[in-house]
Structures are given as structure tokens and as C-alpha cells.
């Protein structure tokens, strides 16, 4: 049997794509291996969101090219392949295939199935050879799983190029999502999309269906978690639906709090609106956990804008927060804006914010010592409560004898930075 080694970079949505690709390759006779050197097919599912992610993708491809076996095929797929197909084909002669979304790239083991793709000569098909969004998935090897409910985005945020290569929003049917949830056989489902709260709206037409989707998924699994919520779509009904799942975890894509800068980002909101909404949620559910992300150094960001963000972070105290340097993206509204912030100043602002958030997170984790928490055991010795999303937040260290996939109510006995200990 031929073997495939696949490396996934970027966000959870890419991880879902990779699992579906591996399922399709398994149907064509490929067996998954963790050893790139012994693989007949090496695949890198790339990220192209910002420059740092693109560089990581290229570095990974080159590293794998150095270790792969002679005669094995090296494939680049994912966002970078879709966005920079011709450039990658020319710049990376080490790569055998550059395949965009929904393009077959591997010769089937038994001679039937997927069609080989030649590097640099494959035009973008009008209709993908397979629908990546709706490909079936095998049962999850973990007690939790990401489930992608839509592809693409209809928004026009000034910094983001995703709509240019992921396309407009395309929501799945509720039935197909529930079928996937049933197939995965997990205890926690993490719903993801580029614009999750807009599920069902599709290009500005139709009704949002995120609330009935959350309710339907929650009727099938013990935990339902949502990632990437646009703040203007966080309605009272959606807040109620999230709290009713028993996982009051709110991942809010805020990006900044200065009203003029948020408008320049072509987004909605400001610090006062965000603070009010978070306060309302905490009043309804005191155990609610919050995550957000902010862009630092967007064109035109002043010292006053930065100071507003510092005050917001200090006063609101979200549990988890990521800060990212603005990355100019070709074809976006912000790429040609005036007021570019010097890179050295961006790094200073990033360091200040990250240090502040580390202190807040550690302080909030310390406050949990002595409290009782219900945890889902992910792996021997590792668990999470409702406050921790998998792979991106801290963990809870638990006794090794607790079986993965089981729930337990434990007492928090210690904290170290973002992580807890419980017994």
C-alpha cells in the first residue's frame, strides 16, 4: 500500500480540509504515515493569511523536499496554492504538484480514481473535481473535532484577502453537517467557518441559521463550541443558544477598539460597544470565557489608538487573546493606505500587549484554584473545561489514569501561566 504524509499549517479550517483529503486518499489506496522519509506522497496544506504564515509554509515545503524519499511526490495545496499557483510553480522546482481547492493531485494506487496533476500546467477548473467542503470524514481519533460549516466570506475587511481566494460564503446544509457530526462520534464539536455567525445567509440572501444549527448539534454531543464570531452578529438569541449548550465560550473577532481605526478596517464596532456586550454576557453567565484577536499596526494606528487598546485589554480582561502584526496583503483595501506604521514600533506595541495579556491570563487562571471544574479528557493526563478551546488555549493536567473521552468533575489544585492542574 502506498503511503501519504500530510502536514497542516494555519487555522482549524485547514485541519478539517486535511482530514477530508486524507479520507479521499484512503479511498484511493493510500495509508497515512507520520514519517515523511518513507512516504510515497508528501502533502503540505498551506496557509496564506499573513506573510509570517506564508513564510512558514515555504520553509515547511523546503524542509520536506530535503528529507522525502527519491521518487516520492511533493504536493503543495491549500490557501497558498490557490492564491499563488503560478508563482509557487515557478519558485519551487522541488515541488511536483501545486493543487488548488478541490483539485485531484495523486495517482490512485489501484489505477482508478483521482487524476494526476502536472505542476504549472493545471488551469483552475470551473468546477472542482471534488467538493472539499462536503467530503465525508472518518470517525475522529480524538474525543473532539472541528466541523467546518461554510466556506468563503462575504465581508470586505480592509486587511483580509481570504474572499479573493476562498470565494463568497457557501454554507452547507444543516443535514450534511449533522451527518458529519454523527460520523465523527465525538464528545465535543467545534464549529468553524470564516464567518460563523453568518451561517445560512449566503451572499446576503436568506436567513442566518446559526442558532438552529447550534441547537441541533448540541442535541447530539455533550459539548458544542463556536469559533470566530463577528461581533455585530452576536445576537441575544445566539448568546442564549451558546450558553444553553453548557459551553459559554465566546470567540469574538474584534481586531481593534478605536472607532476611527475600526472604520478604516471596514469593520463594525468600537471599544464601548464591545465592552457593553461582554458585560451583558457576563451578567447572564458569570462563568463565560472569552477569546479575541487584535491587529497591531494597521495603517493609520496612532499612539492614542494603541492606548485605547491597552486600556480595553486591561479593563475587560478577556481570558485569551492573540495579537498579530498587520501584514500588507496584495489586492486588499489596506495595502495602499497611507499611515503605514514602522515595523519597529509595531513590534514594541505587540510586546507590550502580549506581556499585559499574559499577566491577565495567568491572574485569571490563579483565581480558579480551589474551584470545581468539569473536564473532558483529551489524552492521558490532558483535559479541558469549557474555558479552553482545543489546540489554541491552555490545558488542564489531570491524573494519567483518567480515560480519554470521559468527563470528570475535579478540583483545580494549581496554575502555571495558561495551564491548570486538577485532581
CORSUL-V775391 format. One record per run of one state. SS is the DSSP state (~ for helix, > for strand, _ for the rest). FROM is the first residue (numbers start at 1). TO is the last residue. Records with the same first field share a line. If there is no record, write none. Layout:
# CORSUL-V775391
SS=FROM-TO + FROM-TO
This chain:
# CORSUL-V775391
_=1-1 + 9-11 + 28-29 + 33-35 + 39-40 + 47-50 + 68-72 + 84-84 + 92-96 + 99-131 + 135-143 + 149-149 + 152-161 + 167-169 + 172-173 + 185-187 + 193-195 + 199-209 + 219-222 + 227-228 + 234-235 + 245-248 + 256-258 + 265-270 + 285-288 + 297-302 + 317-319 + 326-332 + 337-342 + 367-371 + 380-381 + 385-395 + 398-406 + 417-418 + 423-423
>=2-8 + 30-32 + 41-46 + 73-78 + 97-98 + 144-148 + 150-151 + 170-171 + 188-192 + 223-226 + 229-230 + 249-255 + 289-296 + 320-325 + 372-379 + 382-384 + 396-397 + 407-416 + 419-422
~=12-27 + 36-38 + 51-67 + 79-83 + 85-91 + 132-134 + 162-166 + 174-184 + 196-198 + 210-218 + 231-233 + 236-244 + 259-264 + 271-284 + 303-316 + 333-336 + 343-366
